[in-house]
Amino acid sequence: MRPVNKKFMAYSFSKILSLILILLFLFPLVSFGGACSNPLNPIKYCNIVEVFTAITNFLLTFGSPIAIIMFLWGGFLYLTSAGDEQKVKMGHMAMTWSAVGLAVIMSGRALVLVICDFLGAVQCV
């Protein structure tokens, strides 16, 4: 059996706890329907579906071009490697991980559409 790294577990626990606390403070602002008419509402979304849609739209707007640029950069590194194994490996890794990033962004959007359909949201775009 592998020994448990206590530093890593404490770090992971603190990250999970901070995420839970953020979600606990964020979701009541969004989940109650009356929060939309409140002028003190710090966010402009009325329900959780609108929050997820806004997040995925943001990722599509900024993440997709960055992933495409990184894919092109990886292709440039691959083409200009001149047989250098290190540059070939760097280009291949850049192309692979940018394609993975783009797939994650697109699947995130698909997941939001599935959630919208499951919750019966009228407008989800």
MODELLER restraints for C-alpha pairs under 7 A, 6 or more apart:
rsr = mdl.restraints
at = mdl.atoms
rsr.add(forms.Gaussian(group=physical.xy_distance, feature=features.Distance(at['CA:29:A'], at['CA:35:A']), mean=6.39, stdev=0.5))
rsr.add(forms.Gaussian(group=physical.xy_distance, feature=features.Distance(at['CA:30:A'], at['CA:45:A']), mean=6.53, stdev=0.5))
rsr.add(forms.Gaussian(group=physical.xy_distance, feature=features.Distance(at['CA:30:A'], at['CA:46:A']), mean=5.43, stdev=0.5))
rsr.add(forms.Gaussian(group=physical.xy_distance, feature=features.Distance(at['CA:30:A'], at['CA:47:A']), mean=4.80, stdev=0.5))
rsr.add(forms.Gaussian(group=physical.xy_distance, feature=features.Distance(at['CA:30:A'], at['CA:48:A']), mean=5.83, stdev=0.5))
rsr.add(forms.Gaussian(group=physical.xy_distance, feature=features.Distance(at['CA:31:A'], at['CA:47:A']), mean=5.06, stdev=0.5))
rsr.add(forms.Gaussian(group=physical.xy_distance, feature=features.Distance(at['CA:31:A'], at['CA:48:A']), mean=6.04, stdev=0.5))
rsr.add(forms.Gaussian(group=physical.xy_distance, feature=features.Distance(at['CA:33:A'], at['CA:46:A']), mean=6.30, stdev=0.5))
rsr.add(forms.Gaussian(group=physical.xy_distance, feature=features.Distance(at['CA:35:A'], at['CA:41:A']), mean=6.40, stdev=0.5))
rsr.add(forms.Gaussian(group=physical.xy_distance, feature=features.Distance(at['CA:35:A'], at['CA:46:A']), mean=6.72, stdev=0.5))
rsr.add(forms.Gaussian(group=physical.xy_distance, feature=features.Distance(at['CA:36:A'], at['CA:46:A']), mean=5.17, stdev=0.5))
rsr.add(forms.Gaussian(group=physical.xy_distance, feature=features.Distance(at['CA:45:A'], at['CA:51:A']), mean=6.15, stdev=0.5))
rsr.add(forms.Gaussian(group=physical.xy_distance, feature=features.Distance(at['CA:49:A'], at['CA:116:A']), mean=6.47, stdev=0.5))
rsr.add(forms.Gaussian(group=physical.xy_distance, feature=features.Distance(at['CA:52:A'], at['CA:112:A']), mean=6.49, stdev=0.5))
rsr.add(forms.Gaussian(group=physical.xy_distance, feature=features.Distance(at['CA:53:A'], at['CA:112:A']), mean=6.62, stdev=0.5))
rsr.add(forms.Gaussian(group=physical.xy_distance, feature=features.Distance(at['CA:53:A'], at['CA:124:A']), mean=6.66, stdev=0.5))
rsr.add(forms.Gaussian(group=physical.xy_distance, feature=features.Distance(at['CA:53:A'], at['CA:125:A']), mean=6.76, stdev=0.5))
rsr.add(forms.Gaussian(group=physical.xy_distance, feature=features.Distance(at['CA:56:A'], at['CA:108:A']), mean=6.74, stdev=0.5))
rsr.add(forms.Gaussian(group=physical.xy_distance, feature=features.Distance(at['CA:56:A'], at['CA:109:A']), mean=5.69, stdev=0.5))
rsr.add(forms.Gaussian(group=physical.xy_distance, feature=features.Distance(at['CA:59:A'], at['CA:105:A']), mean=6.67, stdev=0.5))
rsr.add(forms.Gaussian(group=physical.xy_distance, feature=features.Distance(at['CA:60:A'], at['CA:105:A']), mean=6.60, stdev=0.5))
rsr.add(forms.Gaussian(group=physical.xy_distance, feature=features.Distance(at['CA:64:A'], at['CA:102:A']), mean=6.09, stdev=0.5))
rsr.add(forms.Gaussian(group=physical.xy_distance, feature=features.Distance(at['CA:67:A'], at['CA:98:A']), mean=4.94, stdev=0.5))
rsr.add(forms.Gaussian(group=physical.xy_distance, feature=features.Distance(at['CA:67:A'], at['CA:101:A']), mean=6.51, stdev=0.5))
rsr.add(forms.Gaussian(group=physical.xy_distance, feature=features.Distance(at['CA:67:A'], at['CA:102:A']), mean=5.91, stdev=0.5))
rsr.add(forms.Gaussian(group=physical.xy_distance, feature=features.Distance(at['CA:70:A'], at['CA:94:A']), mean=6.51, stdev=0.5))
rsr.add(forms.Gaussian(group=physical.xy_distance, feature=features.Distance(at['CA:70:A'], at['CA:95:A']), mean=6.94, stdev=0.5))
rsr.add(forms.Gaussian(group=physical.xy_distance, feature=features.Distance(at['CA:70:A'], at['CA:98:A']), mean=5.98, stdev=0.5))
rsr.add(forms.Gaussian(group=physical.xy_distance, feature=features.Distance(at['CA:71:A'], at['CA:94:A']), mean=6.31, stdev=0.5))
rsr.add(forms.Gaussian(group=physical.xy_distance, feature=features.Distance(at['CA:71:A'], at['CA:95:A']), mean=4.59, stdev=0.5))
rsr.add(forms.Gaussian(group=physical.xy_distance, feature=features.Distance(at['CA:71:A'], at['CA:98:A']), mean=5.51, stdev=0.5))
rsr.add(forms.Gaussian(group=physical.xy_distance, feature=features.Distance(at['CA:71:A'], at['CA:99:A']), mean=6.98, stdev=0.5))
rsr.add(forms.Gaussian(group=physical.xy_distance, feature=features.Distance(at['CA:74:A'], at['CA:91:A']), mean=4.04, stdev=0.5))
rsr.add(forms.Gaussian(group=physical.xy_distance, feature=features.Distance(at['CA:74:A'], at['CA:92:A']), mean=6.37, stdev=0.5))
rsr.add(forms.Gaussian(group=physical.xy_distance, feature=features.Distance(at['CA:74:A'], at['CA:94:A']), mean=4.82, stdev=0.5))
rsr.add(forms.Gaussian(group=physical.xy_distance, feature=features.Distance(at['CA:74:A'], at['CA:95:A']), mean=4.97, stdev=0.5))
rsr.add(forms.Gaussian(group=physical.xy_distance, feature=features.Distance(at['CA:75:A'], at['CA:91:A']), mean=6.03, stdev=0.5))
rsr.add(forms.Gaussian(group=physical.xy_distance, feature=features.Distance(at['CA:75:A'], at['CA:95:A']), mean=6.70, stdev=0.5))
rsr.add(forms.Gaussian(group=physical.xy_distance, feature=features.Distance(at['CA:77:A'], at['CA:87:A']), mean=6.21, stdev=0.5))
rsr.add(forms.Gaussian(group=physical.xy_distance, feature=features.Distance(at['CA:77:A'], at['CA:88:A']), mean=6.88, stdev=0.5))
rsr.add(forms.Gaussian(group=physical.xy_distance, feature=features.Distance(at['CA:77:A'], at['CA:91:A']), mean=4.87, stdev=0.5))
rsr.add(forms.Gaussian(group=physical.xy_distance, feature=features.Distance(at['CA:78:A'], at['CA:87:A']), mean=6.54, stdev=0.5))
rsr.add(forms.Gaussian(group=physical.xy_distance, feature=features.Distance(at['CA:78:A'], at['CA:88:A']), mean=5.03, stdev=0.5))
rsr.add(forms.Gaussian(group=physical.xy_distance, feature=features.Distance(at['CA:78:A'], at['CA:91:A']), mean=4.68, stdev=0.5))
rsr.add(forms.Gaussian(group=physical.xy_distance, feature=features.Distance(at['CA:78:A'], at['CA:92:A']), mean=6.73, stdev=0.5))
rsr.add(forms.Gaussian(group=physical.xy_distance, feature=features.Distance(at['CA:81:A'], at['CA:87:A']), mean=5.19, stdev=0.5))
rsr.add(forms.Gaussian(group=physical.xy_distance, feature=features.Distance(at['CA:81:A'], at['CA:88:A']), mean=5.77, stdev=0.5))
rsr.add(forms.Gaussian(group=physical.xy_distance, feature=features.Distance(at['CA:116:A'], at['CA:124:A']), mean=6.26, stdev=0.5))
